Amino acid sequence: MTMEEPELTPEERLSLKLDSVACAAAESFIDAYYETLKTNRNGIGAFYCPRAVAPDGVATPSIVWNGETYEDGDALQHFFQGVTYTHFQIEDLDANTLNPTFLPANDIQGGSCNASNDLERRMSFIVVVTGSVRLEEQLKGPLREFAESFVLVPNPAKLALSPGQTSKHIPFEGGWDKQWLIQTQNFTFTEWAQDELGDFVRDAPTQPVSGKAGGGGKPVFGRNRGPFNAFAAAGLLGKGKGKALA
């Protein structure tokens, strides 16, 4: 005797639908964003929402790249234009709906103007990526592990419904068309480079080196130390509704 799957509530079905759209959008976005970083850095600024300052003084986009703050997408683009070489190897991707009604219903051209509708075009969502990056040196540069998060918000110009359009499906088969823009970004290395360690190396915990007598050891860094634990504790590193990429 088999047990039947419990029927989803309308709220659960809607949540599943929005998360599915977020995952499809995230995969398309990540492919386009990191490929642009590698091959066309002059196009990076177009991935970001226009700079704006809210009445409470909060400015967007908010971009933090390994502790350095950048005013907007053009500023981060300028930084990458000065980097000789970049190669990002994505290992894990997760995406989830953040705010289903981020964009007012009236802002969707051709939409229903109903506050309960068109949520797949009005929502914001978060994308969390982990992987490795090689900077500067194409062949010999070290691969360093990183974690990066993005909050993407809808771009009304790309999500409008044309007159007479019956399907509300958002196609990603043709590649990323900037249907959502980056509002918040936070990149951090999750292991330290040798030149960042300095005198801290002598205080690092050690592990025995195979075949060495006398109890000698080497410093332990990387996934088991430092910033990675903070991301793990926040639940940002586990595989979820996204697609794991190799």
C-alpha positions as CSV (number, residue, x, y, z in Angstrom):
1,M,0.0,0.0,0.0
2,T,1.5,3.3,-1.0
3,M,0.9,6.6,0.7
4,E,-0.3,9.4,-1.5
5,E,1.6,12.7,-1.6
6,P,-0.2,15.4,0.3
7,E,-1.9,17.9,-1.9
8,L,-0.2,21.3,-2.0
9,T,-2.1,24.3,-0.8
10,P,-2.5,27.2,-3.2
11,E,0.2,29.1,-1.3
12,E,2.6,26.2,-1.6
13,R,2.0,25.8,-5.3
14,L,2.6,29.6,-5.8
15,S,5.8,29.4,-3.8
16,L,7.0,26.4,-5.8
17,K,6.2,28.2,-9.1
18,L,8.1,31.3,-8.0
19,D,11.1,29.4,-6.8
20,S,11.2,27.4,-10.1
21,V,11.3,30.7,-12.0
22,A,14.0,32.0,-9.7
23,C,16.1,28.9,-10.3
24,A,15.8,29.1,-14.0
25,A,16.6,32.8,-14.0
26,A,19.5,32.3,-11.7
27,E,21.1,29.6,-13.9
28,S,20.8,31.9,-16.9
29,F,22.1,34.9,-15.0
30,I,25.1,33.1,-13.6
31,D,26.1,31.7,-17.0
32,A,25.9,35.2,-18.5
33,Y,27.5,37.1,-15.7
34,Y,30.7,35.0,-15.2
35,E,31.1,34.6,-19.0
36,T,30.9,38.4,-19.3
37,L,33.5,38.8,-16.6
38,K,35.8,36.5,-18.5
39,T,35.3,37.7,-22.1
40,N,33.6,41.1,-22.2
41,R,34.3,43.1,-19.0
42,N,33.1,46.3,-20.7
43,G,29.5,44.9,-20.4
44,I,29.5,44.2,-16.7
45,G,27.9,47.5,-15.7
46,A,24.7,46.7,-17.6
47,F,24.0,43.9,-15.1
48,Y,23.3,46.3,-12.3
49,C,20.3,48.5,-11.4
50,P,20.7,52.2,-11.9
51,R,22.2,54.1,-8.9
52,A,19.5,55.5,-6.6
53,V,19.3,56.9,-3.1
54,A,16.2,56.2,-1.0
55,P,14.7,58.8,1.3
56,D,16.3,57.1,4.3
57,G,19.7,57.6,2.7
58,V,20.2,53.9,1.6
59,A,21.9,53.8,-1.8
60,T,21.6,51.0,-4.4
61,P,23.1,49.1,-5.8
62,S,25.1,47.9,-2.8
63,I,28.3,46.2,-4.1
64,V,30.9,44.7,-1.7
65,W,33.8,42.7,-3.4
66,N,36.0,41.1,-0.8
67,G,35.6,44.0,1.6
68,E,35.9,46.8,-0.9
69,T,32.7,48.8,-1.6
70,Y,31.8,50.0,-5.1
71,E,29.3,52.8,-5.8
72,D,27.7,51.1,-8.8
73,G,28.1,48.6,-11.6
74,D,30.4,50.9,-13.6
75,A,32.8,51.2,-10.7
76,L,33.0,47.5,-10.3
77,Q,33.4,47.2,-14.1
78,H,36.4,49.6,-13.9
79,F,38.0,47.4,-11.3
80,F,37.7,44.3,-13.4
81,Q,39.0,46.1,-16.5
82,G,42.3,46.4,-14.6
83,V,42.5,42.7,-13.9
84,T,44.7,40.8,-16.4
85,Y,42.7,37.6,-16.4
86,T,39.7,36.1,-14.6
87,H,38.4,32.5,-14.6
88,F,35.5,31.5,-12.4
89,Q,34.7,27.8,-11.8
90,I,31.2,27.5,-10.3
91,E,30.6,24.6,-8.0
92,D,27.2,25.2,-6.4
93,L,24.2,27.5,-7.0
94,D,21.2,28.1,-5.0
95,A,18.2,30.5,-5.6
96,N,15.1,31.4,-3.7
97,T,12.3,34.0,-3.9
98,L,12.9,36.9,-1.7
99,N,10.0,39.3,-2.1
100,P,7.1,38.2,-4.4
101,T,5.7,41.7,-4.7
102,F,8.9,43.7,-4.9
103,L,7.6,45.6,-8.0
104,P,4.2,47.3,-7.8
105,A,1.6,45.6,-10.0
106,N,1.1,48.8,-12.0
107,D,4.7,48.8,-13.0
108,I,4.4,45.8,-15.3
109,Q,3.4,47.1,-18.7
110,G,0.7,44.9,-20.2
111,G,0.1,43.2,-16.8
112,S,-3.2,42.8,-14.9
113,C,-2.5,45.7,-12.5
114,N,-3.8,43.2,-9.8
115,A,-1.7,43.1,-6.7
116,S,-2.1,39.3,-6.6
117,N,-1.1,38.6,-10.2
118,D,2.1,38.7,-12.3
119,L,4.2,37.8,-9.3
120,E,6.7,35.8,-11.5
121,R,7.6,39.2,-13.1
122,R,7.4,41.3,-10.0
123,M,9.5,39.2,-7.5
124,S,13.0,39.7,-6.3
125,F,15.1,36.7,-5.5
126,I,18.5,35.8,-4.0
127,V,21.2,33.8,-5.7
128,V,24.1,32.3,-3.7
129,V,27.1,30.9,-5.6
130,T,30.3,29.0,-4.4
131,G,33.2,28.0,-6.5
132,S,36.8,28.8,-7.3
133,V,38.4,31.8,-9.1
134,R,41.8,32.4,-10.7
135,L,42.8,36.0,-11.1
136,E,45.7,37.6,-13.0
137,E,47.7,34.5,-14.0
138,Q,46.0,32.4,-16.7
139,L,48.1,29.2,-16.2
140,K,49.9,29.5,-12.9
141,G,47.6,31.6,-10.8
142,P,46.2,29.9,-7.7
143,L,42.6,28.8,-7.6
144,R,41.0,30.4,-4.6
145,E,37.6,29.4,-3.2
146,F,34.9,32.0,-3.0
147,A,31.3,32.6,-2.1
148,E,29.1,35.2,-3.6
149,S,25.5,36.3,-3.1
150,F,23.3,38.5,-5.3
151,V,19.9,40.0,-4.8
152,L,18.2,40.5,-8.2
153,V,15.3,42.8,-8.7
154,P,12.9,43.0,-11.7
155,N,13.8,45.1,-14.8
156,P,10.3,46.4,-16.0
157,A,11.7,47.2,-19.4
158,K,12.5,43.5,-20.0
159,L,9.5,41.9,-18.2
160,A,6.7,43.8,-20.0
161,L,3.9,41.9,-21.6
162,S,3.4,42.8,-25.2
163,P,-0.2,43.5,-26.5
164,G,-2.1,40.3,-27.1
165,Q,0.5,38.1,-25.4
166,T,-1.3,35.1,-23.9
167,S,1.6,33.2,-22.4
168,K,3.3,34.7,-19.3
169,H,6.2,32.3,-19.6
170,I,9.6,34.0,-19.3
171,P,12.0,32.4,-21.8
172,F,15.6,31.8,-20.8
173,E,16.4,29.4,-23.6
174,G,17.9,32.2,-25.7
175,G,20.2,33.4,-22.9
176,W,20.1,36.1,-20.3
177,D,18.4,39.3,-21.4
178,K,18.8,41.2,-18.1
179,Q,15.2,40.5,-17.0
180,W,16.4,41.1,-13.5
181,L,19.2,43.5,-12.3
182,I,21.7,43.3,-9.5
183,Q,20.6,45.3,-6.5
184,T,23.0,43.8,-3.9
185,Q,26.2,41.8,-4.3
186,N,28.6,40.5,-1.8
187,F,31.8,38.6,-2.8
188,T,34.2,37.1,-0.4
189,F,37.2,34.7,-0.6
190,T,36.6,31.7,1.7
191,E,40.3,30.9,2.0
192,W,43.2,33.2,2.5
193,A,46.1,33.8,0.0
194,Q,49.6,33.3,1.3
195,D,50.4,37.0,1.2
196,E,47.4,37.8,3.3
197,L,48.5,35.6,6.2
198,G,51.6,37.4,7.3
199,D,52.6,36.6,10.9
200,F,49.3,34.8,11.5
201,V,50.8,31.6,10.0
202,R,52.8,30.9,13.0
203,D,49.7,30.9,15.2
204,A,47.6,28.8,12.9
205,P,46.6,25.3,14.0
206,T,48.6,22.6,12.3
207,Q,48.0,19.1,11.0
208,P,50.7,16.4,10.8
209,V,52.6,16.1,7.5
210,S,52.7,12.5,6.3
211,G,56.1,10.9,6.5
212,K,57.6,13.7,8.7
213,A,59.1,12.8,12.1
214,G,59.1,15.0,15.1
215,G,55.5,16.1,15.1
216,G,55.9,18.8,12.5
217,G,52.9,20.1,10.7
218,K,51.5,22.5,8.2
219,P,49.0,25.4,8.8
220,V,45.4,24.5,8.3
221,F,43.4,27.0,6.2
222,G,40.6,26.9,3.6
223,R,37.1,25.5,4.1
224,N,37.6,24.6,7.7
225,R,38.7,28.0,8.8
226,G,37.6,31.6,8.6
227,P,34.8,33.1,6.4
228,F,33.6,29.8,5.0
229,N,32.2,28.9,8.5
230,A,30.2,32.2,8.6
231,F,28.6,31.4,5.2
232,A,27.9,27.8,6.3
233,A,26.4,29.0,9.6
234,A,24.1,31.3,7.7
235,G,22.9,28.4,5.6
236,L,24.2,29.9,2.4
237,L,26.4,27.0,1.2
238,G,24.1,24.0,1.0
239,K,22.6,22.7,-2.1
240,G,19.0,23.7,-2.4
241,K,16.5,24.4,-5.2
242,G,19.2,25.5,-7.5
243,K,21.3,23.5,-9.9
244,A,24.8,22.2,-8.9
245,L,27.2,23.1,-11.7
246,A,30.6,21.5,-12.4
